[in-house]
Amino acid sequence: MKDLLTLSEVSTFLKVPKSTIYKLARERRLPGHKVGKHWRFVREEIEAWVQSAGTDDAMVGAAAGSGNRDRFSLN
């Protein structure tokens, strides 16, 4: 069985506020699954999302054509 994380656990893991995790998940910018009114996250999907932070598709909040491709922003 895959390891599931709660919103609070992902917040702690990524060291960002819960409100940011909720917003990113709701906007489908962070891989997550809604179960009823609760969010659940597969640890492997979150880790892969973090690892792919250097690619254009995973650069959340980066301005297109900014030329600064090594920056990673959650906001």
C-alpha distances in whole Angstrom, upper triangle without the diagonal:
4,7,9,12,16,19,20,18,18,22,22,20,22,25,27,27,25,28,27,23,24,27,25,22,25,26,23,24,21,18,16,16,18,17,20,22,19,18,14,13,10,11,12,14,16,16,17,20,21,22,23,26,29,29,31,28,26,29,29,32,34,37,38,40,40,41,38,35,34,34,30,31,28,31
4,6,10,13,16,18,15,15,19,19,17,19,22,23,24,22,25,24,20,21,24,21,19,22,23,20,21,17,14,13,13,16,15,19,20,17,15,11,10,7,8,8,10,12,13,14,16,18,18,20,22,25,25,27,24,22,25,25,29,30,34,34,37,37,37,35,32,30,30,27,27,25,28
4,7,10,13,14,12,12,16,16,14,16,19,20,21,19,22,21,18,19,22,20,18,21,23,20,20,16,14,13,13,15,15,19,19,16,14,10,8,6,6,8,10,11,12,14,15,16,18,20,21,25,25,27,25,22,25,24,27,29,33,34,36,36,36,34,31,29,28,25,25,23,26
4,7,10,12,9,10,13,14,13,15,17,18,19,16,19,19,15,16,19,17,15,17,20,17,18,14,12,10,10,12,12,15,16,12,10,6,5,5,6,9,10,10,12,14,15,16,18,20,21,24,25,26,24,21,24,22,26,28,31,32,35,35,35,33,30,29,28,24,24,21,24
4,7,8,6,6,10,10,10,12,14,15,15,13,16,16,12,13,16,15,13,16,18,16,17,13,12,10,10,12,12,15,15,11,9,6,5,6,6,10,10,9,12,14,14,15,17,19,20,23,24,26,23,20,22,21,23,26,29,31,34,33,34,31,29,27,26,22,21,18,21
4,5,5,6,9,10,10,12,14,14,13,10,13,14,10,11,14,14,12,14,17,16,17,13,12,10,10,11,11,13,12,8,6,5,6,9,10,13,13,12,14,17,16,17,20,21,21,25,26,27,24,21,23,21,23,26,29,31,34,33,35,32,30,28,26,23,21,18,20
4,5,5,6,9,10,11,12,11,10,7,9,10,7,7,11,11,9,12,15,14,14,11,12,9,10,10,12,14,12,8,6,7,7,11,11,15,14,11,14,17,15,16,19,20,20,23,24,25,22,19,20,18,20,23,26,28,32,31,32,29,28,26,24,20,19,15,17
4,5,5,6,9,10,10,10,9,6,10,11,9,10,13,14,13,15,18,17,17,14,15,13,14,14,15,17,14,11,10,10,10,13,13,16,16,13,16,19,17,17,20,22,21,25,26,27,25,21,22,20,22,25,28,30,33,32,33,30,29,27,25,21,19,16,18
4,5,5,6,9,10,10,11,9,13,13,10,12,15,15,14,17,19,18,17,14,14,13,14,15,16,18,17,13,11,10,9,11,10,13,14,11,13,16,15,15,18,20,20,23,25,26,24,21,22,20,22,25,28,30,33,32,33,30,28,26,24,20,19,16,19
4,5,5,6,8,8,9,8,11,10,7,10,13,12,11,14,16,15,14,10,11,10,13,14,16,18,17,13,10,9,8,10,8,12,11,8,10,13,12,12,15,17,16,20,21,22,20,17,18,16,19,21,25,27,29,28,29,26,24,23,20,17,16,13,15
4,6,5,6,5,6,5,9,8,6,9,12,11,12,14,16,16,15,12,13,13,15,16,18,20,17,14,12,12,11,13,12,15,14,11,13,16,14,13,17,18,17,20,22,23,21,18,18,16,18,20,24,26,29,27,29,25,24,22,20,16,14,11,14
4,6,5,7,8,8,12,12,10,13,15,15,15,18,20,19,18,15,16,15,18,19,20,22,20,17,15,14,13,15,13,16,16,12,13,17,16,14,17,19,18,21,23,25,24,20,20,18,20,23,26,29,31,29,30,27,25,23,21,17,16,14,16
4,6,8,10,11,14,13,11,14,16,15,15,18,19,18,17,13,14,14,17,19,20,23,21,18,15,14,12,12,10,12,13,9,10,13,13,11,14,16,15,19,21,22,21,17,18,17,19,21,25,27,29,28,28,25,23,21,19,16,15,13,16
4,6,9,10,12,10,9,13,14,12,13,17,17,16,14,11,13,14,17,19,21,24,22,18,15,15,12,14,11,13,13,9,10,13,11,9,12,14,13,16,18,19,18,15,15,14,16,18,21,24,26,24,25,21,20,18,15,12,11,10,13
4,7,9,12,10,10,13,15,14,15,18,19,19,17,14,16,17,20,21,23,25,23,20,17,17,15,17,15,17,17,13,13,16,15,12,15,17,15,18,21,22,21,18,17,16,17,19,22,25,27,25,26,22,21,19,16,13,12,10,13
4,7,8,7,7,11,11,11,13,16,16,17,15,13,15,16,19,20,22,24,21,18,16,16,15,17,16,18,17,13,15,17,15,13,17,18,15,19,21,21,20,17,16,14,14,17,20,23,26,24,25,22,21,19,16,13,11,8,10
4,5,5,7,9,10,11,13,14,16,17,15,14,16,16,18,18,21,22,19,16,15,16,16,18,18,20,19,16,18,20,17,16,20,21,19,22,23,24,22,19,18,15,16,19,22,25,28,26,27,24,24,22,19,16,13,10,11
4,5,5,6,9,10,11,12,14,15,15,13,15,13,15,15,17,18,15,13,11,13,13,16,16,19,18,15,17,20,17,17,20,21,20,23,24,24,22,19,19,16,17,20,23,26,29,28,30,27,26,25,22,18,15,12,12
4,5,5,6,9,10,10,12,14,14,13,15,14,16,15,18,18,15,14,12,15,15,19,19,21,19,17,19,21,18,18,22,22,20,23,24,24,22,19,19,15,15,19,22,24,28,26,28,26,25,25,21,18,15,11,11
4,5,5,6,8,10,11,12,11,10,13,13,16,16,19,20,17,15,13,15,14,17,17,20,17,14,17,18,15,15,19,19,16,20,20,20,18,16,15,12,12,15,18,21,24,23,25,22,22,21,18,14,11,8,7
4,5,5,6,8,10,10,10,8,10,10,12,13,16,17,15,12,10,11,10,14,14,16,14,11,14,16,13,13,17,17,16,19,20,20,18,15,15,12,13,17,20,22,25,24,26,24,22,21,19,15,12,9,10
4,6,5,6,9,10,10,9,11,9,11,11,13,14,12,10,8,11,11,15,16,18,16,14,17,18,15,16,20,20,18,22,22,22,19,17,17,14,15,19,21,24,27,26,28,26,25,24,22,18,15,12,12
4,5,5,6,9,9,9,12,11,13,13,16,17,14,13,11,14,14,17,18,20,17,15,18,19,16,17,20,19,18,21,21,20,17,15,15,12,12,16,18,20,24,23,26,24,23,23,20,17,14,10,9
4,6,5,6,5,5,9,9,12,13,16,18,16,14,11,13,12,15,16,17,14,12,15,15,12,13,17,16,14,17,17,16,14,12,12,9,10,14,16,18,22,21,23,21,20,20,17,14,11,8,9
4,5,5,6,5,6,6,8,9,13,14,13,11,8,10,9,12,14,15,12,11,15,15,12,14,17,16,16,19,19,18,15,13,14,12,14,17,20,21,24,24,26,24,23,23,20,17,15,11,12
4,5,8,8,9,8,9,9,13,13,12,11,9,12,12,15,17,19,16,15,18,18,15,17,21,20,19,22,21,20,17,16,17,13,15,18,20,22,25,25,28,26,25,25,23,19,17,14,14
4,5,8,10,10,12,12,16,17,15,15,13,15,14,17,19,20,16,15,18,18,15,17,20,18,17,20,18,17,14,13,14,11,12,15,17,18,22,22,24,23,22,23,20,17,15,12,12
4,5,6,8,10,11,15,17,16,15,12,13,12,14,16,16,13,12,16,15,12,15,17,15,15,18,17,15,12,11,13,11,13,16,18,18,22,22,24,23,21,22,20,17,15,13,14
4,7,9,12,14,17,20,18,17,14,14,13,14,16,16,12,11,14,13,9,12,14,12,12,14,13,12,9,8,9,7,10,12,15,16,19,19,21,20,18,18,16,13,12,9,11
4,6,10,12,15,18,17,15,11,11,9,11,12,12,9,8,11,11,7,10,13,12,11,15,14,14,11,9,11,9,12,14,17,19,22,22,23,21,19,19,17,13,12,10,12
4,7,10,13,16,16,14,10,9,7,8,10,10,6,7,10,10,8,11,13,12,13,16,15,16,13,11,13,12,15,18,21,21,24,25,26,24,21,21,20,16,16,13,16
4,7,10,13,12,10,7,6,5,7,10,11,8,8,12,12,11,13,16,16,16,20,19,20,16,14,17,15,18,21,23,24,28,28,29,27,25,24,23,19,18,15,17
4,6,10,10,8,6,5,6,8,12,13,11,12,15,15,14,17,20,19,20,23,23,23,19,18,20,18,21,24,27,27,31,31,32,31,28,28,27,23,22,19,20
4,6,7,6,4,6,9,11,15,17,14,15,18,19,18,20,23,23,23,26,26,25,22,20,23,20,23,26,28,29,33,33,35,33,31,31,29,25,23,20,21
4,6,5,6,7,10,13,16,18,16,17,20,21,20,23,25,25,26,30,29,29,25,24,26,24,26,29,32,33,36,37,38,37,34,34,32,28,27,23,25
4,6,8,10,14,16,19,22,20,20,24,25,23,26,29,29,29,32,32,31,28,26,29,26,28,31,34,35,38,38,40,39,37,37,34,31,29,25,26
4,7,10,13,17,19,22,20,20,23,25,23,25,28,28,28,31,31,31,27,26,27,24,26,29,32,33,37,37,39,37,35,35,33,29,27,23,23
4,7,10,13,16,19,17,17,20,22,20,22,25,25,25,29,29,29,26,24,25,23,25,28,31,32,36,35,37,35,33,33,30,27,25,21,22
4,7,10,13,15,14,13,17,18,16,18,21,22,22,25,25,25,22,20,22,19,22,25,28,29,32,32,34,32,30,29,27,23,21,18,19
4,7,9,12,11,11,14,16,15,17,19,20,21,24,24,25,22,19,22,20,22,25,28,30,33,33,34,32,29,28,27,23,22,18,20
4,6,9,7,7,10,12,11,13,16,17,17,21,21,22,19,17,19,18,21,23,26,27,30,30,31,29,26,25,24,20,19,17,19
4,6,5,6,9,10,11,13,14,16,17,20,20,22,19,17,20,19,22,24,28,28,31,31,32,29,26,25,24,21,21,18,21
4,5,5,6,9,10,11,12,14,16,19,20,22,19,16,19,19,22,24,27,28,31,30,31,28,25,24,23,19,20,18,21
4,5,5,6,9,10,10,12,14,17,18,20,18,15,18,18,22,23,27,27,29,29,29,27,24,22,22,19,20,18,22
4,5,5,6,9,10,10,12,16,15,17,15,12,15,15,19,21,24,24,27,27,27,25,22,21,20,17,18,16,19
4,5,5,6,9,10,11,14,15,17,14,11,14,14,17,19,22,23,26,25,26,23,20,19,18,15,15,13,16
4,5,5,6,9,10,13,14,17,15,12,14,15,18,19,23,24,26,25,25,22,19,18,17,14,16,14,18
4,5,5,6,9,11,12,14,13,10,13,14,18,18,22,22,24,24,23,21,18,17,17,14,16,15,19
4,5,5,6,10,10,12,10,7,10,10,14,15,18,19,21,21,21,19,16,15,14,11,13,12,15
4,5,5,9,10,13,12,8,10,11,14,15,18,19,21,20,20,17,15,13,12,9,11,10,14
4,5,8,9,12,12,9,11,13,16,16,19,20,21,21,20,17,14,12,13,11,13,14,17
4,5,6,9,8,6,8,11,14,14,17,17,18,18,17,16,12,11,12,10,13,13,16
4,6,8,8,5,6,8,11,11,14,14,16,15,15,13,9,9,8,6,9,10,13
4,7,9,7,7,10,12,11,13,13,14,14,12,10,7,6,8,7,11,13,15
4,6,6,6,10,12,11,13,12,13,13,13,12,8,9,10,10,12,14,16
4,6,5,9,10,8,10,9,10,11,11,11,8,10,11,10,12,14,15
4,6,8,10,10,12,11,13,14,15,14,11,13,13,12,13,13,15
4,6,9,9,12,12,14,15,15,14,11,12,11,9,10,10,12
4,6,6,9,10,12,11,12,11,8,9,8,6,7,8,10
4,6,9,10,13,13,15,13,11,12,10,7,6,6,7
4,6,9,12,11,14,12,12,13,10,8,6,6,6
4,6,9,7,10,8,8,10,8,7,7,9,9
4,6,5,9,9,9,12,10,11,10,12,11
4,6,8,9,9,13,12,13,13,15,15
4,5,8,9,12,13,14,15,18,17
4,5,7,11,10,12,13,16,16
4,6,9,10,13,14,18,18
4,6,6,9,11,15,16
4,6,8,11,14,15
4,7,10,13,15
4,7,10,12
4,7,9
4,6
4
